[in-house]
Every structure is written in C-alpha cells, then in structure tokens.
C-alpha cells in the first residue's frame, strides 16, 4: 500500500484548473461583497486628485472636451495634493467622465470593485511569487489565502485606493523582479520596468523596487553560477529596465511632465515628512503624528495580524537568519536563499526607514501595508521549515503537527469572526479584548461604520425627514453618497451648532477614531451601536 507523501503532494506540478477556479471564486467573492462597504474619509479626496490630473491630461489632447467635463475641477497648478500619484485614480476619473456617471452611489460602487480587482491582481502575483519560491502551486495558493484571510486587508481591499492599491502594485513589481532574476531577458526587463514605474506612480515609495532590483541583480551576479554570457544578459536587462522605468514614471504621473526631476525630488521630500500633524490614540494616550514612539508601527502590525501568522513569521525569520549565519555563502548560492533575503529586506527595510527618519504615519500602519506580503512569505517559509524539521526529527513531529492544528483552528476562527463582523472587518484586532482595543487604540478610523448607522436609522424610523449630525459632517456626507438615492433623500445633515434648531428628533452618530470614552448623555441616549468583533465602532444617539 502506498503512503501519502506531503512533500510530493505539495510540489506536484499542474493545478492550472484549480488555480483558475480559485481566482475566479475570489472575483465572485468580490462581486458578492463590494456593495456592502461605506465610503472612507479619503475617497472623495482621492477622486478629486484623479480628476485634477485627468483635466490636465485632457487639456493637451481635447481642450474643448476637458473644458466641458472638468469645468468645476481645480487646476493642477497650485493644487495642494498635485504631488500625489494618480496611476490608479486618473483612469477612474476618465471612466467617470466618459460614461457620464451622475449618481455618487454608482461611482463609489464602481470604485470599490475596481480597488478589489487590483487587490485580486496583487493576490495572484503573490501566489506566483510563492509558487516560484516553494516550487508548489498549492503552497502558492495557501500564501494568497493568508492574504485574503487577513481581516483588515480584506475589508480595505474594497475602498482603500491608496495603501492596498499600492501594496498590490508593489507585489506585481516584486513578481516581475523574481521573473527577471530567474531568467534575464529584455522582455522581462521591460515588463519589470513598467511594473516598477506603475508602483511609483501610485506612491513614490515604490522607488524601493529600484533599490531591490539593484541589490538582487548584484546578488545574482555575485553568487549564482553565472557565466560571462549570463552577466552580460543581466547588464543589458538592467539598462533597459532603467530606461523603461524612467519613461513610464514620467508618462504615468502628469505632475512630473513640466519638470520631471525637480518635481520628483519635491514629491520624494514631501513623502519623507508628510504634511499631517494630527493626534493618534496609541496605547491609551494621544500622540502627535510628528513625534510617534519608534515602536508605533511594529506594535500595530502585531495587534492586527492573526497570531499564527506572527508566530510563523518569527520562525521563518529565525530560519533565514540561522542559515545566513551558519553558512552564508552556501545559502546565498541558492536561488531560494537569495529570494529569502529579498523577502526579509522587503519587510524590514521600510519599517527601519520609518523609524530612522521619524516619518509621519497615522491610522495604524496602513502606510506600511506593502510590507505585509513579505511578512506572509517569511511566515510560510517558517511553517514549511518547521514541517520539514518535524519529518526529520521524531521528537519534533508532535510539535509540528500540534502547531499545524492550532494554526488551522485559528484560521477557521478568523473566518468565523470575519463573517460575523462583515462589513466592518477593518476594526479587527488579533488578540486584544473589545475593552482593551477600545481603551488603547483607534477603532474605525476610516469612518465606514457610519453607513451601517445611517441605514439602521432609515430602517427603524419611518419619518420622511431624518435629522443627523456628527462631530464632522463630512464623514456622514461620504457615507450618504453610497446609500440608495431614495433613502439618501430622507436625510438632512446638521452642523454641531444647529443642534437646538434641529429639534428633538435629531440623531447623533459618533465614531471612535481619536476618542476612547463613550459619548456623554448630553448628546442623547445610545439606541444602537455597531460592534464588530465586540468592539464599539460607532454609537447612534437620539436626542429625545
């Protein structure tokens, strides 16, 4: 009787049908969920950024059409956020104007599915990287599943057109780099140049892909068994990569057109010290974004990532570090070893840069989301290393089996929690209780829960006019924009100073971005609360 061999099962070739089925089902999942989410703080501003650049480009190609369709759009010159990358936003702006979308709900639904489609593309690229590194399509799919089953990332994959979109483009850039390292050619170099430029044109921090390309090509030349012909292939490929990258960066970022080098350096400098100096709730205290503790990002990563992923990452980091210290030359002579170095650099270097430069980040660690795929790659490396050691060392077998069982249980538990919290998965904390999370950290800093609160009011109050108010009326307006028009028409938004004028039928919606304590009874009695994962993300109060 033949025995089951896990290694043979995981590394068996084929699986194209299952891979297509997997990503087809992922898109179906997106189609089922994309209508469920509210509109975040940043989305209207991101839409404006795309419109500004689209107007500028259209002014060159079709001035008359631009004047007609962008009459109320600001000019790019003097626009505060003209240095933001618009590789994702600008095409949406053109689609918006060409189709002639009149209703805000239609636009934001289109936008949410577009964000998810980009996320799905990034998930596919991560699968491809995992398949190359572990020589297994099954492990590649397991890797992409870890990303999909990361609650905050799943939610933000529908509305975060900045951080999640950048993460997806960064993964695509990393994948094209891996392909180039596998087999250097002019075609692969050109594709990698386009992917790198696209990431930079979403967010300028994509320049790290250039640094990784330089470093990894250098490692290939130094440690691979490359002959003179292969080194010459790398030299030609790298030259073409540089040319294509520069051309596409400029072409895809209208802000650079008039002064490419000067404007690029300005955008790079602005990125180092972003112009936001607000307060964030961190560890129970309010901290200035201009002077955050060095551990701000690492702590946020730990408390918002499933525990099994963190443990596996630590195992993977230890395995890579041990191999490098024990036999560095032998390890770097293997393609897998050099890829592991890339993954560790991908994860660690941006975090070190943020700490060393005291960069402005806020709302958790969303500005560093693009390092998360590297965390998952190292985590899978750790899990695979533990399983392999368990096969070789009898005493370690129970540990490996036990760890795999516990990890499977946590994944199943996480899926259950995601279903229960939908569509507010963005409030996920891995091991903190609801009380601890509420007291120590920001909760729904995106403002997505306002939609759920507004829809609850509309469903439970038959009045033809529903009076609502929040500390900032903009976040209510954002979420009203995606509610069905007939429901939206019933709402009237009041300013805080108009409380008395509104009368006794006013609802106050209060979220907990920079607030830990409950809202006072002077604002009314709490009649409803949005509580994903047992954490109060939004309170609805009624002034009787």
Helices and strands as residue ranges (DSSP letters): H 6-11, H 16-33, H 43-61, H 63-69, H 89-99, H 104-134, H 137-148, H 151-156, H 163-182, H 186-202, G 204-207, H 208-223, H 228-251, G 254-256, H 260-272, E 279-282, E 285-288, H 296-303, H 307-326, H 328-332, H 335-357, G 366-371, H 372-392, H 394-421, G 425-427, H 434-440, H 449-460, E 466-469, H 473-480, H 485-488, E 491-493, G 496-498, H 499-502, E 506-511, G 521-523, E 525-532, E 535-542
